[in-house]
Amino acid sequence: MPAPELWLLADSRLPTGGHAHSGGIEAAVRHGLVRAPADVASWLAGRVPTTGLVTAAAAAAACALVGTPRARGEDASAPVARGVPSRGERSVDWAPWDTAISARTPVAALREVSRQQGRAMLRTVRAAWPAAAVDGLGTRPHQALVLGVAAAAAAGTPHDAAALAVHHLVGQVCSAAVRLLGLDPLALAGVHARALAEHGPVVGKASDAGTAAALADDPDLLPTATTPLPEVLAVLHARSEGALFAS
């Protein structure tokens, strides 16, 4: 059973700044590419296996790198003190991992978005999990790294971190679609649930890739999938005026 703290990380009310972002869907709505719940599902079908996979794998790697026994998968059934790193925890050089995420985020506007959300989440993690292994992340880390560290602090596993990353992406898109298009929240809740079920294999793939990269201490092993259209739209969105969401 997941630790209760992981439920907090999955709660949209957690102040991490995610409510200010649409997962890229605002630009798609503005250009007439998304109009109905089915379009939202199609948008997610392109985003989750690409950008979602990369982000989820990075979060899984960060969780594994923190070094708690549970995060390393040494004994997932062993009790872990909530938010307390293990005695054997090693220091992590986050710089190569930060660089790897930047390299997999070719659009400057999206790199900035990732760092904005990472900074907001970092403040929350420091307040909620004071013992979290955030040393060395810097003041503006990528969101995926902070999420992985937070998941480990909440007694989670790399798979949990990957699942949270996908959940955050899907939740951002669905909640933004309600606000942007006035769609039925119940219909979008259905889209959200079906997307999480449909893309369950992405979570497993991301968890495996992130854990393997962490064990090898090689960020080059992280996935490199991408989607050009949302990246182009992100550039247009960054230059637009009157946008409801920051991204």
N, C-alpha and C positions, 0 to 999 in steps of 0.2 A: 504494500500500500504506500502511495507517495506520502512524503512528509508534509504536514500541514503548511509549512513555509512555502512549498512549491505551489500551493493553491494561491498564495498571495502573489507570487510572480506571474501567475496566469490571469490575475484579476485586472481588468481594464482600469479600475480605480486607483491602482498603484501609481503614484506620481512619478512617471518616467518620461513624460513628454510625448508619449505615443499618440495622445489624442489630437495633437497638432499636425499630424501627418496622415496622408491618405493611402500610403503604399503605392503612390503613383497614379491612382485611379482618377484624381481630379483632372489631370491633363487629358486623360482618355475621354472623360465626360465632356470636357470643353471642346474637344475635336470630334465629338459625335460618335466615338467608338464604343461607348458603353451607355446603354439606355434602359436596360431591363435586368432583372435578376439573372437571366440566362447569360447575359453579357458579362456580368460580374463573375459568374462561374467560369466563363471562357477566359477572362483576364487572369484569374487565379490558376487556371490550367497551364498558362504560359509562364507565370511568375514563380509558382512554388517549386517546380522541378529545376529551375535555373537559379535565379537570385535567392530564392528560399533555400535551395540546397546548399549554396555557398555559405550563406549566413548561418544556417543550422549546423553545418560541419565545423565552422569556425567556433561556434558556441560550444559544441561538443568537445573540440580540441582544448579550448580554454578550461572547461570543466575537468578534463582529464589531466591537464598540465598542473592544476592546482595541487594535486598530489594527495588528496585524502584517500584512504583505502577504498571507499565506496566509489569514488570517481575513477580510480584506477581499475576498478573491477576485480580487486583482489578478493573481496569477500562482501558481496552485496547484501548478505543477510546480517552482517555484523552491525550492532548499534553504533551510531555516529552521534556524538554530542552536537546539538543543534548550533550551527554557526561557528563551531570551534575547529580550526584546522588540526590535523594530526601532528604529533610530535615530529614525525619524519618528513614533514612537508618541506619541499625544496624550493629555493628561490627560482622564479621564472624570469627569463629575459624576454619581455614581451615585444621588444622592438621588431624582431624578424616576423612575428605573427601580425603585428600591426601593418608592417610593410606588405605582407602577403595579401591582406584584405584590401589594402589600397590598390594593389596591382590588379585585383579581381573586380575592382569598382572603377572602370575607366572614365566615368563621367565625374567631373569635379563636383558638380552640384550634389550628386549622390554620396560622394565621400564626405561632404560637409554635413549632409543629413545624418549619416551614420555617426559622425562625431558629435553632432548636437544631441542626438538621442543617447549616445554613450555617456556624455557628460551629465545629462539629466539622470540617467540610471545610476551613475556612479554616486551621485549625492544621496540617492535613495538607499543604495546598498550600504553606504557608510553609516546611515542612520539606523537601518533595520538589522544589519549584520556587522557590527563593529569589528568583529574578528575576521571578516572576509579578507582573502588574500589579494588585496587590490594594489599592494605596493608595486611600483614599477609600471603601472598602467598609464601614468601620466595624467594630465588634467583633461584631455580631450581624446579618450580612447575610442576605438570603434565599438559600437553597441554590442556586437556579437561577443567580444571578449569579456565585457562587463557582465553580460547575461550568463556566460559560462561560469564565471567566478561566483556569481550570485547563486546559481544552481548548486554548485558544489558546497557553498556555505549553508545552503538550505538542505543539505544531506541528499542532494540529487546525484544522478548519474549522467554521463555524456548523452545517453538516450533521452533523459529528461530535458537536458539543455537543448537538444535538437528539436524535441517536440514543442518546447516553449517558443523557440524561434519561429517555427512554422505557425503556431497558434497566434503569435503576435502579428505576423504578416497578414494572415487571413482575417484576423479580427480588425486590423486597421482598415483594410479594403472594404469589408462588409459594413462596418459602422460608418465609414465615410460615404459609401454609396447611399445609405439612408439619408444622410444630411444633404448630400448634393442633389439627389434626384427625387427625394420625397418618397422613396420606395417603402413598401410594407416591411416593417421591422421583422415580422414573423417570417416573411418570405426570405429575407436575408439571413435570418437565423438558420433557416433550412439550408441555404447555400453554404453557410459557415460549417455546419455539421457535416454536410456531404463532402465538402472540400477536405476537411480533416480526415474523414474516412478514406476518401479516394487517394489522398496523398500520404497515407500512412507509410508506404514503402519508401517515400522520400526521406522520412524521419530516420528509418533504419539505415538507409544508404548514407545519410549524413553522419549518423552516429558512428558507423563503422569507419568512414573516411576520416572523421575528426579524431577518433581514438587512435587509428593507425598512424596518423600524422604526429600526434602527441607522443606516442610510444617511440617513434623514430626521431622525435625532436626535429621534424622537418616540415616546415609550413608549405614547402613546395608540393607536398602531397595533398593539399586541400583541393577540392573540386574547382573547376574554372568555368563552369557553365554560365551563359549570359543570354540576354534577350535584347537585341538592338532597338526595337521599336520603343519599349518603355524608357530606354536610355535617351533616345532622341527626344521623347516627350518630356523627360526630366529637364533637359536643357531648355526647352521651350517654356516649361512651367517656371523655371528659375528666372526667366526674363519677362514673365507676364506680370500684369498689374491686377490688383483686385482679387487675388486668389484667396480662397477660404482657408486652405491648408498650406503649411510651409513646404510641403512636398507631395 
